[in-house]
């Protein structure tokens, strides 16, 4: 949608549809009312409908762009994309889509929306992030909400916490502390292809370039975006260097997946290489596990050993998840429109109360519909305003979210 076109994006969600589609009946158009007026509507592809809606009772109204996807159409699915397939990269939205479509000839991108917030300088996503079954980020930020997608793109929205473990043939269980990073010299870190083609992996030139791109795109009147400065960049580079130095000294085990990855799925893997220190290459269709100082005297897996890897959620643990994004706050729960910003740890009055441009995703009660929603910024000549979180919650409820 035009209000996000051209921005540099860390992660986005897209609807994709198979080239060979089937015909489905569209839902009846919502009746025009003084508080909910559909001013534009068209079918993007069978099962995916776009609407521009004016919502509000006063002189100024919210101009809301809504894309509704019918997930009962087996040719429609959602995908999460990560900029340059790297945990710490930025990329323009249209470039991400162009690349995705060129690599997936049997699919066509219909619509996209920006997803996670990200940390300034390092550009790492904030909150649980999953792409095609592989974890990019495991740690939940405060009590923020996440949206996890199952195999058929049904969306589960709640406060998720993810735990990673692997078990050896001798039934010894190891707990994974971090994914795609190491914060100190202790514990176990797990790296996959999103962590880099080598472990440790640091590209300071890319970090600096990303900083320069972020500076160009920073909108300082948006309280959701941190102000950037050169001193902060230098601190970020020092942190990356420290983490790289720590990882250079760790023992590393390279594994290959024997099963397709997913969260809440026990995945069989085989150990293909062991390195006591140094830099190792990321194996194709695999991962690298690194062990901190507290594991030096423990008996660790050996080459050709079988490992059983599992990332598990605290809730809905019987559902296999393949994609995930995170943000804040939850806006609708069990059909009730009420944002949960304070419960999730957000206190910024401007973020909560100001009428800002907003984006959100949602689903209906039985998860068969997926909604992408974007609220335009205020415009005097259009006589429109942005939305507060309370207004956004009501908007999401009105478009059909549960």
HELIX and SHEET records of a PDB file:
HELIX    1   1 UNK A   83  UNK A   85  5                                   3    
HELIX    2   2 UNK A   93  UNK A  103  1                                  11    
HELIX    3   3 UNK A  193  UNK A  195  5                                   3    
HELIX    4   4 UNK A  204  UNK A  217  1                                  14    
HELIX    5   5 UNK A  230  UNK A  248  1                                  19    
HELIX    6   6 UNK A  293  UNK A  295  5                                   3    
HELIX    7   7 UNK A  349  UNK A  353  1                                   5    
HELIX    8   8 UNK A  389  UNK A  399  1                                  11    
SHEET    1   A 2 UNK A   8  UNK A   9  0                                        
SHEET    2   A 2 UNK A  91  UNK A  92 -1                                        
SHEET    1   B 3 UNK A  76  UNK A  82  0                                        
SHEET    2   B 3 UNK A  11  UNK A  18 -1                                        
SHEET    3   B 3 UNK A 107  UNK A 114 -1                                        
SHEET    1   C 5 UNK A  36  UNK A  45  0                                        
SHEET    2   C 5 UNK A  48  UNK A  55 -1                                        
SHEET    3   C 5 UNK A  62  UNK A  70 -1                                        
SHEET    4   C 5 UNK A 369  UNK A 375 -1                                        
SHEET    5   C 5 UNK A 358  UNK A 363 -1                                        
SHEET    1   D 2 UNK A 129  UNK A 131  0                                        
SHEET    2   D 2 UNK A 134  UNK A 137 -1                                        
SHEET    1   E 3 UNK A 155  UNK A 158  0                                        
SHEET    2   E 3 UNK A 145  UNK A 150 -1                                        
SHEET    3   E 3 UNK A 321  UNK A 327 -1                                        
SHEET    1   F 8 UNK A 173  UNK A 176  0                                        
SHEET    2   F 8 UNK A 162  UNK A 167 -1                                        
SHEET    3   F 8 UNK A 306  UNK A 313 -1                                        
SHEET    4   F 8 UNK A 267  UNK A 275 -1                                        
SHEET    5   F 8 UNK A 251  UNK A 257 -1                                        
SHEET    6   F 8 UNK A 286  UNK A 291 -1                                        
SHEET    7   F 8 UNK A 188  UNK A 191 -1                                        
SHEET    8   F 8 UNK A 178  UNK A 179  1                                        
SHEET    1   G 2 UNK A 198  UNK A 199  0                                        
SHEET    2   G 2 UNK A 280  UNK A 281 -1                                        
SHEET    1   H 2 UNK A 332  UNK A 333  0                                        
SHEET    2   H 2 UNK A 336  UNK A 337 -1                                        
END                                                                             
